[in-house]
């Protein structure tokens, strides 16, 4: 799981039928301090996140669990919108 910032969205007229009705967003992984780290990824969204929001993302097989019983083919999913983050270093 990792923190990220929503930086864009994907519009697709042709996609896997199991992805119909699901939003695809571009997420930039960030450190807890908010600094970009790594490459941007495409995530499905089950939370209704919007542009610029700090989100919590899940990778791997577990990314499809919020959509059960549907079997959505996704490796990255936004599972939470972060309201507040406290970092003590």
Buried (B, 14 or more C-beta within 10 A) or exposed (E): EBBBBBEEBEEEEEEEEBBEEBBBBBBBBBEEEEEEEEEBBBBBBBBEBEEEBBBBBBBEEEBBEBBEEEEBEBBBBBBBBEEEEEEEE
